[in-house]
């Protein structure tokens, strides 16, 4: 899989990665609590993104460093995925095998697939291979079993359906549309 250039990864790339991680966590929160996308976006922007949480008890742990994130990308991913949930769920369900319906998947795994699918669908400015690679990385960050492979397979199928021109062989004489 192609990744963003190293020079980009050091600054803007890291901010986009942090935005993707936060958007998965925000979608998880929306599903678990029933909160609205706008209130979760506001909460993350005010209290989490770019802030370091303190340990619950003084001197207990370092807290969680959410890192600096691309707030515009974060808001777009959360708002877009939440508003297009039925469409995303249909696309994801079609890419899953029959023995693994969407409802059977763990909530975090659903969130990863939903945000990744939204980014493939709505963010043509970001190469499909970068999107797949980023969400595959998040799959590995959250899971140690077969889930990252599922993320890779589902997002690859969606990318090839939504952006077939990005997967044409380099020597293909067909015009890119």
Secondary structure in CASP SS format (residue, H / E / C, confidence):
PFRMAT SS
TARGET T0000
AUTHOR 0000-0000-0000
METHOD secondary structure of the structure
MODEL  1
X C 1.00
X C 1.00
X C 1.00
X C 1.00
X C 1.00
X H 1.00
X H 1.00
X H 1.00
X H 1.00
X H 1.00
X H 1.00
X H 1.00
X H 1.00
X H 1.00
X H 1.00
X H 1.00
X H 1.00
X H 1.00
X H 1.00
X H 1.00
X H 1.00
X H 1.00
X H 1.00
X H 1.00
X H 1.00
X H 1.00
X H 1.00
X H 1.00
X H 1.00
X H 1.00
X H 1.00
X H 1.00
X H 1.00
X C 1.00
X C 1.00
X C 1.00
X H 1.00
X H 1.00
X H 1.00
X H 1.00
X H 1.00
X H 1.00
X H 1.00
X H 1.00
X H 1.00
X H 1.00
X H 1.00
X H 1.00
X C 1.00
X C 1.00
X C 1.00
X E 1.00
X C 1.00
X C 1.00
X C 1.00
X C 1.00
X C 1.00
X C 1.00
X C 1.00
X C 1.00
X C 1.00
X C 1.00
X C 1.00
X C 1.00
X E 1.00
X C 1.00
X C 1.00
X C 1.00
X C 1.00
X C 1.00
X H 1.00
X H 1.00
X H 1.00
X H 1.00
X H 1.00
X H 1.00
X H 1.00
X H 1.00
X H 1.00
X H 1.00
X H 1.00
X H 1.00
X H 1.00
X C 1.00
X H 1.00
X H 1.00
X H 1.00
X H 1.00
X H 1.00
X H 1.00
X H 1.00
X H 1.00
X H 1.00
X H 1.00
X H 1.00
X C 1.00
X C 1.00
X C 1.00
X C 1.00
X C 1.00
X C 1.00
X H 1.00
X H 1.00
X H 1.00
X C 1.00
X C 1.00
X H 1.00
X H 1.00
X H 1.00
X H 1.00
X H 1.00
X H 1.00
X H 1.00
X H 1.00
X H 1.00
X H 1.00
X H 1.00
X H 1.00
X H 1.00
X H 1.00
X H 1.00
X H 1.00
X C 1.00
X C 1.00
X C 1.00
X C 1.00
X C 1.00
X H 1.00
X H 1.00
X H 1.00
X H 1.00
X H 1.00
X H 1.00
X H 1.00
X H 1.00
X H 1.00
X H 1.00
X H 1.00
X H 1.00
X H 1.00
X H 1.00
X H 1.00
X C 1.00
X C 1.00
X C 1.00
X C 1.00
X H 1.00
X H 1.00
X H 1.00
X H 1.00
X H 1.00
X H 1.00
X H 1.00
X H 1.00
X H 1.00
X H 1.00
X H 1.00
X H 1.00
X H 1.00
X H 1.00
X H 1.00
X H 1.00
X C 1.00
X H 1.00
X H 1.00
X H 1.00
X H 1.00
X C 1.00
X C 1.00
X C 1.00
X C 1.00
X C 1.00
X C 1.00
X C 1.00
X C 1.00
X C 1.00
X C 1.00
END
